[in-house]
Amino acid sequence: MPYHPEIFQPYEHLIGISICGESRLVPEKNSILRCLQFLDMERISDADLCWNGECVNCQVWIKNGEKEKAVMACRTNVAEGMVITRISDSLK
């Protein structure tokens, strides 16, 4: 599947986050879900997702101090240094 920059929010640079222990660079100012799509366009584009938070299929868990916090990847923007500890089966 070709790269489609028009689906991403405008960004100037990539930021570092961790996804299940792996360091990745993703576009700033975008949702976690768009960033996952940036990393694997075909897999995320073909996943069974609603893209608006109603299906909960895009749930991920981010590190929040010493705990984890469940968030919807389609409704949560990435932040520099974000640590995503787990992702839903629909995103694997």
Secondary structure, DSSP 4 states (H G I P E B T S, - for coil): ----GGGSPP-SSEEEEEETTEEEEEETTSBHHHHHHHH-HHHHHHS---SSSSS-TTEEEEEETTEEEEEETTT-B--TT-EEEEE-GGG-
